[in-house]
Amino acid sequence: METTKVENIEKERLPENPVEETKPENTEDNQVKETEKAEEISAPAEADGTAETGETAETGETAETGTNAETDETAETVAAAETVADEEATVTTESTEPPPPTPVPEKTSNGNWGTVALIILLIIAAGAALAVILLRMKNKSFKSLYQRVADQETEAVVNPESPSASISCGMAQTIGKREQQQDSLYCSNWKDPNALMTRGMLAAVADGIGGLNDGNLASQSAMQAMRTTFLEGSPGEPPADRLLSCAAAAQKSVLKLNETTNCGATLVSVLITGRTMHFLSIGDSRIYLYRAGALLQLNREHILRRENDEKDTLYGTGETLTRKRAGALTSYLGKSNLTQIDRSLQPMKLIPGDRIALMSDGVFNVLSEQELMAHLRKTPEEAAREMIQAVDLHDHPSQDNATVVVIGIG
């Protein structure tokens, strides 16, 4: 019974949650009180005469052990509570202190100059890029005439079902201020598809030389000879050779005339087969190709000025020429030792929109290239007619005969 009482007393004295009930400020007082209570409990046990029994001794040891254990746990709880309190106080102190200000880097003169240098470099780079773009646009817009012609030929689309080009032709001439018309022209039948397929189209202009006799006979004879050779010759012969054969026939015809007179004529001619063209010229008449807004002279003029310039540049043997002598012919039909012939050996591809113009010097000596291009933008019939009208409107007092043939490729 006494043992049970001690255990009940111990249960009443032990707190359910030592951590919550323990107060760190009264730790020593609690230890003293606990000791006094233990002594009070052991005193009644001795008064009842049970101190000599084993149970009483065991009960005293139990009470003592419980007291000591409770004291140790209480001390540990107090120490833990103090540690937590210290940590909370530290955290509270740290959280209430304001954070140190963020240092602001000072602006230096070196930093400012670095920014300015970077901006300048960016401006220079942008300017360089813009210059490159503008240069490319300029090169693309102002290609050389020869390159533009080559580009057009490369981009041309040829319809395999239509090997022959669609051709239209315009012709016109004026006598000018001369007493005789010494220019002659010839165009084969370009409106017959079978003729175009078989033989192609031949066009030519001959300008009788006014400084000689019978220029009209020379030009007419040359055109007739070319026509006969073209129509009677073999269509299977290479186009360049066929054109040369026509020119040779014209030369022979004028030489035949010179057995009884002294005459001559210039010659420009083209032979169109399929979608290609060959040209041949003797003298100072011209052949132009108008394509993509550009005008290109295809042939070389046989005049003294050109030969003199070449001799002077190459050998230093040139001479001073008067304007009249500079334009003197060095090659023409009817010349006994004819050696200068300008002709194309390789075919030139034609594309839709092309204009080929053959003309005597009575046209290009009066009209500028800008005027020629303005007329060649129109249909071949309109271009030929308006060119001659423009020549007449200039009304030169010594206007030469003027003849033009314009061929359009569709």
Residue pairs with C-beta under 8 A, 6 or more apart in sequence:
2 45
2 48
2 50
2 55
2 56
2 59
3 55
3 58
3 59
6 41
6 45
6 59
6 62
6 63
7 62
9 41
10 62
10 63
10 66
13 34
13 37
13 70
14 66
14 70
15 21
15 22
18 73
18 74
18 77
19 77
19 80
19 81
22 30
22 74
22 77
22 78
22 81
24 78
24 81
24 82
24 85
27 74
27 75
27 78
30 74
31 71
31 74
34 67
34 70
34 71
35 67
38 63
38 64
38 67
41 63
42 60
42 63
45 51
45 56
45 59
45 60
46 56
50 56
51 57
143 151
145 294
145 296
146 296
148 291
148 292
148 294
149 289
149 291
149 292
149 294
149 296
152 291
152 292
152 351
153 348
153 349
153 351
155 351
156 275
156 349
156 351
156 352
158 275
163 197
163 274
163 275
164 193
164 196
164 197
164 274
164 275
165 272
165 274
165 275
165 350
165 352
165 409
165 410
166 352
166 409
166 410
167 190
167 196
167 201
167 272
167 407
167 408
167 409
167 410
168 190
168 379
168 380
168 381
168 407
168 408
168 410
169 187
169 190
169 201
169 203
169 380
169 381
169 405
169 406
169 407
169 408
170 379
170 380
170 381
170 382
170 383
170 384
170 385
170 405
170 406
170 408
171 185
171 187
171 384
171 404
171 405
171 406
172 384
172 385
172 387
172 388
172 403
172 404
173 181
173 183
173 185
173 388
173 401
173 402
173 403
173 404
174 362
174 388
174 391
174 392
174 399
174 401
174 402
175 181
175 401
176 362
176 391
176 396
176 399
176 400
176 401
176 402
177 396
177 397
177 398
177 399
177 400
178 210
178 399
178 400
178 401
180 215
180 216
181 216
181 401
182 207
182 208
182 209
182 210
182 215
182 216
182 218
182 219
182 265
182 401
183 205
183 206
183 207
183 208
183 219
183 360
183 362
183 401
183 402
183 403
184 205
184 206
184 208
184 216
184 219
184 220
184 222
184 223
184 265
184 403
185 203
185 204
185 205
185 206
185 223
185 358
185 403
185 405
186 202
186 203
186 204
186 223
186 226
186 227
187 201
187 202
187 203
187 405
188 195
188 199
188 200
188 201
188 202
188 203
188 227
188 230
188 231
189 195
189 201
190 196
190 201
190 407
195 201
198 235
199 230
199 231
199 235
199 273
200 239
200 271
200 272
200 273
200 274
201 271
201 272
201 407
202 226
202 227
202 230
202 243
202 246
202 269
202 270
202 271
203 269
203 270
203 272
203 356
203 358
203 405
203 407
204 222
204 223
204 226
204 246
204 267
204 268
204 269
204 270
204 358
204 405
205 267
205 268
205 269
205 285
205 358
205 359
205 360
205 403
205 404
205 405
206 218
206 219
206 220
206 222
206 223
206 250
206 265
206 266
206 267
206 333
207 215
207 219
207 265
207 266
207 283
207 285
207 360
207 361
207 362
207 401
207 403
208 214
208 215
208 216
208 217
208 218
208 219
208 263
208 264
208 265
209 215
209 218
209 263
209 264
209 265
209 266
209 329
209 332
209 334
210 400
212 218
212 262
212 263
212 264
212 334
213 261
213 262
213 263
214 257
214 261
214 262
214 263
215 263
215 264
215 265
217 257
217 261
217 263
218 254
218 257
218 263
218 264
218 265
218 333
218 334
219 265
221 250
221 253
221 254
221 256
221 257
222 250
222 251
222 253
222 254
222 265
222 267
222 333
223 250
224 253
225 246
225 249
225 250
225 252
225 253
226 246
226 247
226 249
226 250
226 269
228 249
229 245
229 246
229 249
230 242
230 246
233 242
233 245
233 246
234 242
237 245
239 271
239 273
239 276
239 278
239 347
240 278
240 343
240 344
240 345
240 347
242 271
243 269
243 270
243 271
243 278
243 279
243 280
243 343
244 280
244 341
244 343
246 269
246 271
246 280
247 267
247 269
247 280
247 282
247 341
250 267
250 333
251 333
251 334
251 338
254 263
254 264
254 265
254 333
254 334
255 334
255 336
257 263
257 334
258 264
258 334
258 336
263 334
264 329
264 332
264 333
264 334
264 335
265 283
265 332
265 333
265 334
266 281
266 282
266 283
266 284
266 285
266 329
266 332
266 333
266 360
267 280
267 281
267 282
267 283
267 285
267 332
267 333
268 279
268 280
268 281
268 283
268 285
268 286
268 287
268 299
268 358
268 359
269 279
269 280
269 281
269 358
270 277
270 278
270 279
270 280
270 287
270 356
270 358
270 407
271 277
271 278
271 279
272 350
272 407
273 347
275 349
275 350
275 351
275 409
276 347
276 348
276 349
276 350
277 344
277 347
277 348
277 350
277 356
278 343
278 344
278 347
278 348
279 287
279 298
279 299
279 343
279 344
279 348
280 341
280 342
280 343
280 344
281 287
281 299
281 300
281 341
281 342
281 343
282 302
282 331
282 332
282 333
282 338
282 340
282 341
282 342
283 301
283 302
283 329
283 331
283 332
283 333
284 301
284 302
284 303
284 327
284 329
284 361
285 358
285 359
285 360
285 361
286 297
286 299
286 301
286 358
286 359
286 361
286 364
287 297
287 298
287 299
287 356
287 357
287 358
288 295
288 296
288 297
288 298
288 355
288 356
288 357
288 359
288 372
288 376
289 295
289 296
289 298
289 348
289 354
289 355
289 356
290 296
290 354
290 355
290 356
290 357
290 372
290 373
290 376
290 377
291 351
291 353
291 354
291 355
292 353
293 373
295 369
295 372
295 373
295 376
298 344
298 348
299 342
300 306
300 342
302 329
302 330
302 331
302 332
302 340
302 342
303 326
303 327
303 328
303 329
303 330
304 321
304 325
304 326
304 327
304 328
304 329
304 330
305 321
305 326
305 327
307 330
308 318
308 319
308 321
308 326
309 318
311 317
311 318
312 318
312 319
330 340
331 338
331 339
331 340
331 341
332 338
350 409
351 409
352 409
352 410
353 409
354 408
354 409
355 376
355 380
355 383
355 406
355 407
355 408
355 409
356 406
356 407
356 409
357 372
357 376
357 383
357 404
357 405
357 406
357 407
358 404
358 405
359 387
359 402
359 403
359 404
359 405
360 400
360 401
360 402
360 403
360 404
361 400
362 391
362 399
362 400
362 401
362 402
362 403
363 387
363 388
363 391
363 402
363 403
363 404
364 372
365 400
366 390
366 391
366 394
366 396
366 399
366 402
367 387
367 390
367 391
367 394
371 390
372 387
375 382
375 383
375 386
375 387
375 390
376 383
376 406
377 383
378 386
379 408
380 406
380 407
380 408
381 406
383 406
384 404
384 405
384 406
387 404
387 406
388 402
388 404
391 399
391 402
392 399
